[in-house]
Amino acid sequence: MAAYRADEEYDYLFKVVLIGDAGVGKTNLLSRFARDEFSFETKSTIGVEFATRTIHVDGKLIKAQIWDTAGQDRYRAITSAYYRGSVGALVVFDLSRRVTFENTARWLQEEKAFFTETSALESINVADAFTGVLTQIYHVVGRKVLAIGDDPSALPIGQTINIDMKDDRQAANKAGCC
């Protein structure tokens, strides 16, 4: 008999934001990951919406709280407030609209990133993209916890982890990382 864990139980809670220009597919990407749904009738996001999904990484239960932000400039002041407390971001662009790719520079600034091509419509690499980001975040958290001498398995169930990525960006810049 498999062990049952209530939906509220998790080892870590990570807040991740989806950012990018309006109309690039952030909402459908989130919908595909969280509920395995896609809609051709998706309306533009006003402000912010979020969904959650729990995944397993290295034997730990990671609950991802994923925030879908509006891409329109007029909502930038509102949506940027939702970045606080996030430990990762997926920068989304539409491969068929070059300008949305060119605009990723303003979304990224100095953020350490990896690239994964996805399709919410065809359900290609969606879970891999989210799992990849969450796994990287988990590994950063694990390094930080070990650096201060705590046992990561001793953290209380449901511990929300906020990490300061400033140290990691500085190390990446010194190493000449992308």
C-alpha positions in Angstrom: 0.0 0.0 0.0 1.4 3.4 -1.0 1.9 6.0 1.6 -0.6 8.9 1.4 0.4 12.5 2.0 -2.3 15.1 2.3 -2.3 17.8 -0.3 -1.1 20.4 2.3 2.0 18.4 3.2 5.2 19.3 1.4 8.9 19.7 2.3 9.5 23.0 0.5 7.3 25.7 -0.9 8.8 27.7 -3.8 7.2 30.8 -5.4 8.0 31.0 -9.1 6.8 33.8 -11.5 6.1 33.6 -15.2 7.2 36.8 -16.9 7.3 38.0 -20.5 5.4 40.1 -23.0 1.7 40.1 -23.3 0.2 37.3 -25.5 3.2 35.0 -25.4 1.3 32.1 -23.7 2.2 32.4 -20.0 -1.4 31.6 -18.9 -1.6 28.5 -21.1 1.9 27.3 -20.1 0.7 27.5 -16.4 -2.6 25.9 -17.2 -0.8 23.0 -19.0 1.5 22.4 -16.1 -1.0 22.8 -13.3 -4.1 21.2 -14.8 -2.9 19.7 -18.1 -5.3 22.0 -19.9 -5.0 24.4 -22.9 -7.5 26.9 -24.2 -7.6 28.8 -27.5 -10.0 31.2 -25.8 -7.5 32.5 -23.1 -8.0 36.1 -22.3 -5.2 38.5 -21.3 -4.2 38.3 -17.7 -5.2 41.4 -15.7 -2.8 41.8 -12.7 -1.7 38.3 -11.5 -3.1 34.8 -11.2 -1.5 31.8 -9.6 -1.8 28.0 -9.4 0.1 25.3 -7.5 1.5 21.9 -8.3 3.5 19.5 -6.2 6.4 17.5 -7.6 9.1 15.2 -6.3 12.8 16.2 -6.4 15.5 14.0 -4.8 13.0 12.3 -2.5 11.5 15.6 -1.3 8.0 17.0 -2.0 8.3 20.4 -3.6 5.1 22.6 -3.8 5.4 25.2 -6.5 3.3 28.3 -6.2 3.4 29.6 -9.8 2.4 33.2 -10.4 1.2 34.2 -13.9 1.8 37.9 -14.4 0.3 40.3 -16.9 2.7 41.2 -19.7 1.2 44.6 -20.6 3.3 47.6 -19.7 0.3 49.3 -17.9 0.3 46.5 -15.3 4.1 46.5 -14.7 3.9 48.5 -11.5 1.3 46.1 -10.1 2.9 42.8 -11.2 6.5 43.7 -10.2 5.2 43.7 -6.6 4.4 40.0 -7.0 8.1 39.2 -7.7 8.9 39.7 -4.0 9.5 36.4 -2.3 9.9 34.5 -5.5 12.9 32.2 -5.9 12.7 31.7 -9.6 11.2 32.9 -12.8 10.4 31.5 -16.2 10.8 34.1 -18.9 8.3 33.2 -21.7 8.4 34.4 -25.3 6.6 33.4 -28.5 9.0 31.7 -31.0 6.8 32.9 -33.9 7.1 36.6 -32.7 10.7 37.7 -32.8 10.1 40.9 -30.9 9.0 38.9 -27.8 12.3 37.1 -27.8 14.2 40.4 -28.2 12.3 41.8 -25.2 13.5 39.0 -23.0 16.7 41.0 -22.2 14.6 43.6 -20.3 12.9 40.8 -18.4 16.1 38.9 -17.6 18.6 41.7 -16.7 21.3 39.8 -14.7 19.3 36.6 -13.9 21.1 33.2 -14.3 19.0 31.2 -16.7 18.7 28.1 -18.8 16.8 27.7 -22.0 14.0 25.1 -22.7 11.7 25.2 -25.7 8.1 24.3 -24.8 4.7 24.1 -26.3 1.6 24.4 -24.1 -0.5 23.7 -27.2 1.2 20.4 -27.9 2.2 19.7 -24.3 5.8 19.4 -25.2 8.5 20.0 -22.5 6.1 21.9 -20.2 6.6 19.7 -17.1 10.3 19.5 -17.9 10.7 23.3 -17.9 9.0 23.7 -14.6 10.6 20.7 -13.0 14.0 21.9 -14.2 13.6 25.3 -12.6 12.2 23.8 -9.4 15.1 21.3 -9.2 17.7 24.0 -9.7 16.0 26.1 -6.9 16.0 23.0 -4.6 19.7 22.4 -5.2 20.5 26.1 -4.4 18.5 25.9 -1.2 20.2 22.6 -0.3 23.7 24.3 -0.8 22.7 27.3 1.3 21.2 25.1 4.1 24.4 22.9 4.2 26.6 26.0 4.2 25.0 27.2 7.5 25.4 23.7 9.0 21.8 22.7 9.2 20.4 19.3 8.0 18.0 20.1 5.2 15.9 17.0 6.1 15.4 18.5 9.6 13.6 21.6 8.3 9.9 21.6 9.4 7.4 20.2 7.0 5.9 23.1 4.9 8.9 25.4 5.5 8.8 28.2 3.0 12.3 29.0 1.7 13.3 32.5 0.6 16.8 32.6 -0.8 18.8 35.6 -1.7 20.0 35.0 -5.3 22.4 38.0 -5.1 25.3 35.8 -3.9 24.7 33.4 -6.7 24.5 36.1 -9.4 27.8 37.6 -8.1 29.5 34.2 -8.2 28.1 33.6 -11.7 29.3 37.0 -12.9 32.8 36.3 -11.5 32.9 32.9 -13.2 31.8 34.5 -16.5 28.5 32.6 -16.6 25.8 33.6 -19.0 
